Amino acid sequence: MWTYIIIFAISTGFIYISELIDYKVVDKSKKLFSNSFRMLGVLTPAVLAGVRSFQVGTDINVYGNRIFQSSLNSDELRSFIYDNPYFVSHYEKGYLALNYVISRFTDDSHMYYFILNLIFVTIAYYSIKILDSHLSVTFSWSLFLFTTWLFSLNILRQSIAMTISFLCISLLLKNKAFEGVVCAVIAVFFHD
């Protein structure tokens, strides 16, 4: 429990520092400094997801490890998705394709969970940042970590779909209807 609180506090601190730099610095060359803190803030929870024990989270042992290991043994995406009748009937094609793509870069399950969570938190941060004129990014990030991030350890497919749906809502609120609808359709490919 304390590990999560400490990691969340560190991550929120990095995001807060990046926001302070963004609001106080006009010089564009200093934005790199701000982006460094922003990246550290987003990377911190993803690292925790990658190094956690496989006993933390339910979907890891239900299907996460099995699908990732199967993707490592597949030579092509199409056969990976369609040749296993159980996969076809139980798992969404977007999630299977993501497993396959990640398996082309690493064969380490911990790295897989790091990358999966990095995608989750990056989309969530971007969704929050889109609405930065309407809300506090730091507070919203902290709220996301303490209320939603923990679910990403338990529900792998759903967490990706949820965060893409959040991006959809953020885009719709910014009057970007086409992009929002595209995100909604993509979300269905991760969990219907």
C-alpha positions as CSV (number, residue, x, y, z in Angstrom):
1,M,0.0,0.0,0.0
2,W,2.7,2.5,1.0
3,T,4.6,1.6,-2.2
4,Y,1.7,2.9,-4.3
5,I,1.2,6.0,-2.3
6,I,5.0,6.9,-2.5
7,I,5.0,6.2,-6.3
8,F,1.9,8.2,-6.8
9,A,3.3,11.1,-4.8
10,I,6.6,11.0,-6.8
11,S,4.7,10.9,-10.1
12,T,2.4,13.7,-9.1
13,G,5.4,15.8,-7.9
14,F,7.1,15.4,-11.4
15,I,3.9,16.4,-13.1
16,Y,3.5,19.4,-10.7
17,I,7.1,20.5,-11.5
18,S,6.5,20.3,-15.2
19,E,3.3,22.4,-14.9
20,L,5.2,25.0,-12.8
21,I,7.8,25.2,-15.5
22,D,5.2,25.5,-18.2
23,Y,3.4,28.4,-16.6
24,K,6.5,30.3,-15.4
25,V,8.8,29.9,-18.4
26,V,8.2,31.7,-21.6
27,D,11.5,30.6,-23.2
28,K,10.8,27.6,-25.5
29,S,14.3,26.2,-24.9
30,K,13.3,25.6,-21.3
31,K,10.3,23.4,-22.4
32,L,12.7,20.5,-22.8
33,F,13.2,20.7,-19.0
34,S,9.5,20.7,-18.5
35,N,9.0,17.8,-20.8
36,S,11.7,15.8,-18.9
37,F,9.7,16.1,-15.7
38,R,6.5,15.3,-17.5
39,M,8.0,12.1,-18.9
40,L,9.3,11.1,-15.5
41,G,5.8,11.6,-14.1
42,V,4.3,9.4,-16.7
43,L,7.0,6.8,-16.6
44,T,7.0,6.3,-12.8
45,P,3.7,4.4,-12.5
46,A,4.5,2.4,-15.6
47,V,7.7,1.2,-14.1
48,L,5.8,0.1,-11.0
49,A,3.5,-1.9,-13.3
50,G,6.4,-3.5,-15.0
51,V,8.3,-4.6,-11.9
52,R,5.3,-5.9,-9.9
53,S,4.9,-9.5,-9.0
54,F,2.7,-11.7,-11.2
55,Q,0.6,-12.3,-8.2
56,V,-0.6,-8.7,-8.3
57,G,-3.6,-8.4,-10.6
58,T,-6.1,-11.0,-11.7
59,D,-6.0,-10.8,-15.5
60,I,-2.2,-11.4,-15.6
61,N,-2.7,-15.0,-14.7
62,V,-6.1,-15.4,-16.3
63,Y,-5.0,-14.4,-19.8
64,G,-2.3,-11.7,-19.8
65,N,0.8,-14.0,-19.6
66,R,-0.8,-16.7,-21.8
67,I,-1.7,-14.3,-24.6
68,F,1.7,-12.6,-24.5
69,Q,3.5,-16.0,-24.5
70,S,1.4,-17.1,-27.5
71,S,2.2,-13.9,-29.4
72,L,5.9,-14.6,-28.9
73,N,5.5,-18.0,-30.7
74,S,3.6,-16.6,-33.6
75,D,5.2,-15.7,-36.9
76,E,2.5,-13.4,-38.3
77,L,-0.2,-11.3,-36.8
78,R,-3.1,-12.7,-38.8
79,S,-2.4,-16.3,-37.8
80,F,-1.9,-15.2,-34.2
81,I,-5.4,-13.6,-34.1
82,Y,-7.4,-16.0,-36.2
83,D,-5.8,-19.5,-35.8
84,N,-6.6,-19.9,-32.2
85,P,-10.4,-20.3,-31.9
86,Y,-10.4,-19.5,-28.2
87,F,-8.6,-16.2,-28.8
88,V,-11.1,-15.4,-31.6
89,S,-14.1,-16.0,-29.4
90,H,-12.9,-14.5,-26.1
91,Y,-10.5,-11.6,-26.8
92,E,-10.7,-8.4,-28.9
93,K,-8.5,-8.1,-31.9
94,G,-7.0,-4.7,-30.8
95,Y,-5.7,-6.3,-27.6
96,L,-4.4,-9.3,-29.4
97,A,-2.7,-7.1,-32.0
98,L,-1.1,-5.0,-29.3
99,N,0.3,-8.1,-27.7
100,Y,1.7,-9.2,-31.0
101,V,3.3,-5.8,-31.7
102,I,4.9,-5.6,-28.3
103,S,6.2,-9.2,-28.6
104,R,8.2,-8.1,-31.7
105,F,10.2,-5.8,-29.4
106,T,10.6,-7.8,-26.2
107,D,10.2,-11.4,-25.0
108,D,10.2,-10.3,-21.3
109,S,6.8,-10.4,-19.6
110,H,7.7,-7.6,-17.2
111,M,8.7,-5.4,-20.1
112,Y,5.4,-6.2,-21.7
113,Y,3.4,-5.0,-18.7
114,F,5.6,-1.9,-18.5
115,I,4.9,-1.1,-22.1
116,L,1.2,-1.9,-21.8
117,N,0.9,0.4,-18.7
118,L,3.0,3.1,-20.4
119,I,0.5,3.2,-23.2
120,F,-2.3,3.4,-20.6
121,V,-0.8,6.3,-18.6
122,T,0.4,8.2,-21.7
123,I,-3.1,8.2,-23.2
124,A,-4.5,9.2,-19.8
125,Y,-2.0,12.1,-19.4
126,Y,-2.6,13.3,-22.9
127,S,-6.4,13.2,-22.3
128,I,-5.9,15.3,-19.2
129,K,-3.5,17.7,-20.9
130,I,-6.1,18.3,-23.7
131,L,-8.4,19.8,-21.1
132,D,-5.7,21.8,-19.2
133,S,-7.5,25.1,-19.8
134,H,-10.5,23.7,-17.8
135,L,-8.8,21.8,-15.0
136,S,-5.7,21.4,-12.9
137,V,-3.5,18.9,-14.7
138,T,-1.6,18.1,-11.5
139,F,-4.8,17.5,-9.5
140,S,-6.4,15.5,-12.3
141,W,-3.3,13.3,-12.7
142,S,-3.2,12.7,-8.9
143,L,-6.9,11.8,-9.0
144,F,-6.3,9.5,-12.0
145,L,-3.5,7.7,-10.1
146,F,-5.4,7.2,-6.9
147,T,-8.7,6.2,-8.4
148,T,-8.2,4.6,-11.8
149,W,-4.6,3.5,-12.2
150,L,-4.8,0.7,-9.8
151,F,-7.5,-1.0,-12.0
152,S,-4.9,-1.2,-14.7
153,L,-3.1,-3.9,-12.7
154,N,-6.3,-6.0,-12.6
155,I,-8.1,-5.4,-15.9
156,L,-5.7,-5.2,-18.8
157,R,-8.0,-4.9,-21.8
158,Q,-10.6,-2.8,-20.0
159,S,-8.0,-0.3,-18.8
160,I,-6.8,0.3,-22.3
161,A,-10.4,0.7,-23.6
162,M,-11.2,3.0,-20.7
163,T,-8.3,5.3,-21.3
164,I,-9.0,5.5,-25.0
165,S,-12.7,6.3,-24.1
166,F,-11.4,9.0,-21.8
167,L,-9.4,10.4,-24.8
168,C,-12.6,10.3,-26.8
169,I,-14.4,12.4,-24.2
170,S,-11.6,14.9,-24.0
171,L,-11.5,15.3,-27.8
172,L,-15.3,15.7,-27.9
173,L,-15.2,18.4,-25.3
174,K,-12.6,20.2,-27.4
175,N,-15.0,20.0,-30.4
176,K,-12.9,17.5,-32.2
177,A,-15.8,15.2,-33.1
178,F,-14.2,13.2,-35.9
179,E,-11.1,12.3,-33.7
180,G,-13.4,11.5,-30.8
181,V,-15.5,9.1,-32.8
182,V,-12.3,7.4,-34.2
183,C,-11.1,6.9,-30.6
184,A,-14.5,5.5,-29.6
185,V,-14.3,2.9,-32.4
186,I,-10.6,2.1,-31.5
187,A,-11.7,1.6,-27.8
188,V,-14.1,-1.2,-28.9
189,F,-11.3,-3.1,-30.4
190,F,-9.7,-3.4,-26.9
191,H,-12.8,-4.3,-25.0
192,D,-16.4,-4.7,-26.2
